[in-house]
């Protein structure tokens, strides 16, 4: 769960940075990082679901 929370936090931080860049008129500066953070978040999410299904906890 700690890894999932960290992944969510990273994703949120990247989204916030993207919004700040857009507000400053800098455009989409964090697309790659945002996509990577989103992928990490989903991978951890599915690992937790798989663990729960396998172990029932």
N, CA, C and O of each residue as an XYZ file, in Angstrom:
228
protein
N       0.816     -1.198      0.000
C       0.000      0.000      0.000
C       0.860      1.263      0.000
O       0.498      2.266     -0.615
N       1.990      1.209      0.686
C       2.874      2.382      0.714
C       3.360      2.730     -0.690
O       3.449      3.903     -1.054
N       3.672      1.704     -1.468
C       4.126      1.929     -2.840
C       3.007      2.559     -3.683
O       3.262      3.432     -4.512
N       1.775      2.108     -3.460
C       0.632      2.663     -4.183
C       0.430      4.129     -3.803
O       0.196      4.972     -4.669
N       0.521      4.429     -2.516
C       0.367      5.814     -2.073
C       1.460      6.706     -2.643
O       1.201      7.850     -3.017
N       2.682      6.185     -2.711
C       3.785      6.954     -3.299
C       3.544      7.183     -4.792
O       3.814      8.270     -5.303
N       3.040      6.174     -5.488
C       2.761      6.312     -6.916
C       1.659      7.339     -7.164
O       1.741      8.131     -8.103
N       0.631      7.324     -6.322
C      -0.447      8.311     -6.439
C       0.102      9.714     -6.181
O      -0.244     10.662     -6.886
N       0.945      9.836     -5.182
C       1.536     11.132     -4.846
C       2.386     11.663     -5.998
O       2.309     12.846     -6.331
N       3.195     10.798     -6.606
C       4.023     11.208     -7.743
C       3.153     11.659     -8.911
O       3.427     12.673     -9.552
N       2.111     10.898     -9.173
C       1.208     11.246    -10.273
C       0.543     12.600    -10.015
O       0.449     13.436    -10.913
N       0.092     12.801     -8.799
C      -0.546     14.072     -8.437
C       0.446     15.231     -8.554
O       0.091     16.308     -9.033
N       1.685     15.008     -8.119
C       2.709     16.059     -8.203
C       2.958     16.447     -9.663
O       3.107     17.629     -9.975
N       3.004     15.455    -10.556
C       3.210     15.728    -11.975
C       2.016     16.483    -12.567
O       2.195     17.390    -13.379
N       0.813     16.110    -12.164
C      -0.371     16.827    -12.640
C      -0.333     18.283    -12.187
O      -0.661     19.185    -12.958
N       0.063     18.510    -10.946
C       0.150     19.879    -10.427
C       1.196     20.691    -11.176
O       0.979     21.865    -11.477
N       2.322     20.070    -11.473
C       3.376     20.749    -12.227
C       2.890     21.085    -13.635
O       3.203     22.149    -14.168
N       2.125     20.175    -14.232
C       1.579     20.411    -15.573
C       0.617     21.588    -15.562
O       0.668     22.444    -16.445
N      -0.257     21.634    -14.569
C      -1.204     22.742    -14.462
C      -0.457     24.061    -14.265
O      -0.807     25.068    -14.880
N       0.556     24.060    -13.422
C       1.341     25.282    -13.193
C       2.022     25.744    -14.481
O       2.057     26.940    -14.769
N       2.558     24.809    -15.248
C       3.216     25.162    -16.509
C       2.203     25.750    -17.494
O       2.492     26.728    -18.182
N       1.036     25.155    -17.554
C       0.005     25.665    -18.461
C      -0.442     27.063    -18.055
O      -0.663     27.922    -18.909
N      -0.573     27.292    -16.754
C      -0.985     28.617    -16.279
C       0.053     29.682    -16.628
O      -0.290     30.834    -16.895
N       1.327     29.283    -16.622
C       2.401     30.222    -16.964
C       2.548     30.385    -18.470
O       3.311     31.230    -18.938
N       1.815     29.571    -19.228
C       1.907     29.657    -20.680
C       3.044     28.858    -21.262
O       3.420     29.064    -22.416
N       3.607     27.936    -20.474
C       4.749     27.147    -20.932
C       4.350     25.914    -21.728
O       5.214     25.216    -22.258
N       3.066     25.637    -21.819
C       2.604     24.484    -22.584
C       2.697     23.192    -21.784
O       2.781     23.196    -20.556
N       2.680     22.093    -22.521
C       2.681     20.763    -21.914
C       4.116     20.283    -21.713
O       4.676     19.607    -22.576
N       4.703     20.630    -20.586
C       6.107     20.304    -20.321
C       6.302     18.923    -19.706
O       7.409     18.386    -19.757
N       5.280     18.348    -19.137
C       5.456     17.150    -18.325
C       4.701     15.941    -18.866
O       4.352     15.043    -18.100
N       4.446     15.902    -20.162
C       3.674     14.803    -20.731
C       4.335     13.450    -20.508
O       3.671     12.500    -20.094
N       5.632     13.351    -20.776
C       6.339     12.075    -20.612
C       6.344     11.642    -19.150
O       6.034     10.492    -18.838
N       6.693     12.557    -18.260
C       6.743     12.249    -16.840
C       5.357     11.890    -16.299
O       5.223     10.994    -15.466
N       4.344     12.586    -16.770
C       2.973     12.316    -16.343
C       2.527     10.935    -16.812
O       1.880     10.203    -16.064
N       2.868     10.581    -18.033
C       2.521      9.254    -18.556
C       3.240      8.160    -17.764
O       2.642      7.130    -17.454
N       4.512      8.374    -17.437
C       5.266      7.395    -16.655
C       4.698      7.244    -15.248
O       4.586      6.130    -14.737
N       4.344      8.354    -14.629
C       3.768      8.308    -13.286
C       2.416      7.592    -13.307
O       2.095      6.833    -12.393
N       1.639      7.836    -14.339
C       0.346      7.169    -14.473
C       0.531      5.667    -14.653
O      -0.207      4.872    -14.070
N       1.506      5.282    -15.453
C       1.777      3.855    -15.669
C       2.220      3.177    -14.376
O       1.770      2.074    -14.067
N       3.102      3.835    -13.619
C       3.544      3.272    -12.324
C       2.358      3.091    -11.390
O       2.226      2.059    -10.731
N       1.497      4.101    -11.337
C       0.318      4.041    -10.469
C      -0.576      2.862    -10.850
O      -1.033      2.122     -9.978
N      -0.821      2.688    -12.124
C      -1.663      1.578    -12.568
C      -1.004      0.219    -12.308
O      -1.676     -0.727    -11.896
N       0.304      0.121    -12.547
C       1.004     -1.142    -12.305
C       0.916     -1.560    -10.840
O       0.675     -2.728    -10.535
N       1.112     -0.608     -9.944
C       1.031     -0.915     -8.515
C      -0.404     -1.268     -8.134
O      -0.632     -2.187     -7.348
N      -1.363     -0.544     -8.686
C      -2.770     -0.821     -8.411
C      -3.119     -2.259     -8.789
O      -3.733     -2.981     -8.004
N      -2.726     -2.666     -9.989
C      -3.050     -4.023    -10.442
C      -2.273     -5.084     -9.671
O      -2.760     -6.203     -9.510
N      -1.082     -4.756     -9.196
C      -0.332     -5.686     -8.359
C      -1.051     -5.907     -7.029
O      -1.090     -7.030     -6.526
N      -1.612     -4.859     -6.466
C      -2.373     -4.974     -5.214
C      -3.623     -5.818     -5.443
O      -3.950     -6.687     -4.634
N      -4.315     -5.560     -6.542
C      -5.527     -6.342     -6.841
C      -5.172     -7.815     -7.018
O      -5.868     -8.685     -6.493
N      -4.103     -8.104     -7.747
C      -3.678     -9.488     -7.955
C      -3.314    -10.149     -6.632
O      -3.654    -11.310     -6.404
N      -2.631     -9.425     -5.767
C      -2.257     -9.957     -4.450
C      -3.502    -10.297     -3.641
O      -3.581    -11.361     -3.027
N      -4.470     -9.390     -3.645
C      -5.704     -9.628     -2.895
C      -6.455    -10.854     -3.426
O      -6.986    -11.654     -2.656
N      -6.489    -10.984     -4.753
C      -7.178    -12.131     -5.342
C      -6.459    -13.440     -5.014
O      -7.105    -14.457     -4.761
N      -5.141    -13.416     -5.020
C      -4.346    -14.616     -4.765
C      -4.394    -15.023     -3.289
O      -4.542    -16.203     -2.970
N      -4.270    -14.054     -2.407
C      -4.137    -14.346     -0.975
C      -5.414    -14.097     -0.177
O      -5.533    -14.531      0.969
N      -6.365    -13.396     -0.787
C      -7.613    -13.129     -0.087
C      -7.505    -12.153      1.059
O      -8.335    -12.167      1.967
N      -6.507    -11.316      1.031
C      -6.349    -10.361      2.134
C      -6.590     -8.935      1.688
O      -6.496     -8.011      2.495
